[in-house]
Amino acid sequence: TMIYDNLPVYKASYDLLLTIFRLNRNFQRDYRYTLGENVKNELIALLVCIYQANATTQKAPHLLKAREHVVVIKLQIRLLMDLKQINLKQYATAAEQIESISKQLAAWHKSSEKNK
């Protein structure tokens, strides 16, 4: 099996986590410890799902869970923009990263269903 941290979807998710850590410093106090922490926790949970999917032959349940985390992350990042904690450019960059992660997970899920 491939080492999980070489997986493009893992790398993309990790990069987004780094981005959120950097942006979190500039969030207002009200959001830094609530929404900011929640996004980071969702991203860490996503990374764990990717690791688990990679480590087993039963990938589907982990990939399904990973895709659920992506939905939550997408919502939270949208909220950060609407609450003016990140600007439109930062949101656009994050949204692009999420879209890429989402597509990669969907493709992986599809191919894991085929290989049953």
DAVENKA-V357581 format. One record per residue. N is the residue number from 1. RES is the residue in one letter. SS is DSSP state (2 for helix, 1 for strand, 0 for the rest). PSI is psi as a letter, one per 30 degrees, with the letter a starting at -180 (NA if undefined). Layout:
# DAVENKA-V357581
n=N res=RES ss=SS psi=PSI
n=N res=RES ss=SS psi=PSI
This chain:
# DAVENKA-V357581
n=1 res=T ss=0 psi=l
n=2 res=M ss=0 psi=k
n=3 res=I ss=0 psi=k
n=4 res=Y ss=2 psi=e
n=5 res=D ss=2 psi=f
n=6 res=N ss=2 psi=f
n=7 res=L ss=0 psi=k
n=8 res=P ss=2 psi=e
n=9 res=V ss=2 psi=e
n=10 res=Y ss=2 psi=e
n=11 res=K ss=2 psi=e
n=12 res=A ss=2 psi=e
n=13 res=S ss=2 psi=e
n=14 res=Y ss=2 psi=e
n=15 res=D ss=2 psi=e
n=16 res=L ss=2 psi=e
n=17 res=L ss=2 psi=e
n=18 res=L ss=2 psi=e
n=19 res=T ss=2 psi=e
n=20 res=I ss=2 psi=e
n=21 res=F ss=2 psi=e
n=22 res=R ss=2 psi=e
n=23 res=L ss=2 psi=e
n=24 res=N ss=2 psi=e
n=25 res=R ss=0 psi=f
n=26 res=N ss=0 psi=f
n=27 res=F ss=0 psi=k
n=28 res=Q ss=0 psi=k
n=29 res=R ss=2 psi=e
n=30 res=D ss=2 psi=e
n=31 res=Y ss=2 psi=f
n=32 res=R ss=2 psi=e
n=33 res=Y ss=0 psi=f
n=34 res=T ss=0 psi=d
n=35 res=L ss=2 psi=e
n=36 res=G ss=2 psi=e
n=37 res=E ss=2 psi=e
n=38 res=N ss=2 psi=e
n=39 res=V ss=2 psi=e
n=40 res=K ss=2 psi=e
n=41 res=N ss=2 psi=e
n=42 res=E ss=2 psi=e
n=43 res=L ss=2 psi=e
n=44 res=I ss=2 psi=e
n=45 res=A ss=2 psi=e
n=46 res=L ss=2 psi=e
n=47 res=L ss=2 psi=e
n=48 res=V ss=2 psi=e
n=49 res=C ss=2 psi=e
n=50 res=I ss=2 psi=e
n=51 res=Y ss=2 psi=e
n=52 res=Q ss=2 psi=e
n=53 res=A ss=2 psi=e
n=54 res=N ss=2 psi=f
n=55 res=A ss=2 psi=f
n=56 res=T ss=0 psi=l
n=57 res=T ss=0 psi=f
n=58 res=Q ss=0 psi=i
n=59 res=K ss=0 psi=e
n=60 res=A ss=2 psi=e
n=61 res=P ss=2 psi=e
n=62 res=H ss=2 psi=e
n=63 res=L ss=2 psi=e
n=64 res=L ss=2 psi=e
n=65 res=K ss=2 psi=e
n=66 res=A ss=2 psi=e
n=67 res=R ss=2 psi=e
n=68 res=E ss=2 psi=e
n=69 res=H ss=2 psi=e
n=70 res=V ss=2 psi=e
n=71 res=V ss=2 psi=e
n=72 res=V ss=2 psi=e
n=73 res=I ss=2 psi=e
n=74 res=K ss=2 psi=e
n=75 res=L ss=2 psi=e
n=76 res=Q ss=2 psi=e
n=77 res=I ss=2 psi=e
n=78 res=R ss=2 psi=e
n=79 res=L ss=2 psi=e
n=80 res=L ss=2 psi=e
n=81 res=M ss=2 psi=e
n=82 res=D ss=2 psi=f
n=83 res=L ss=0 psi=g
n=84 res=K ss=0 psi=h
n=85 res=Q ss=0 psi=f
n=86 res=I ss=0 psi=l
n=87 res=N ss=0 psi=l
n=88 res=L ss=2 psi=e
n=89 res=K ss=2 psi=e
n=90 res=Q ss=2 psi=e
n=91 res=Y ss=2 psi=e
n=92 res=A ss=2 psi=e
n=93 res=T ss=2 psi=e
n=94 res=A ss=2 psi=e
n=95 res=A ss=2 psi=e
n=96 res=E ss=2 psi=e
n=97 res=Q ss=2 psi=e
n=98 res=I ss=2 psi=e
n=99 res=E ss=2 psi=e
n=100 res=S ss=2 psi=e
n=101 res=I ss=2 psi=e
n=102 res=S ss=2 psi=e
n=103 res=K ss=2 psi=e
n=104 res=Q ss=2 psi=e
n=105 res=L ss=2 psi=e
n=106 res=A ss=2 psi=e
n=107 res=A ss=2 psi=e
n=108 res=W ss=2 psi=e
n=109 res=H ss=2 psi=e
n=110 res=K ss=2 psi=e
n=111 res=S ss=2 psi=f
n=112 res=S ss=2 psi=e
n=113 res=E ss=2 psi=e
n=114 res=K ss=2 psi=e
n=115 res=N ss=0 psi=g
n=116 res=K ss=0 psi=NA
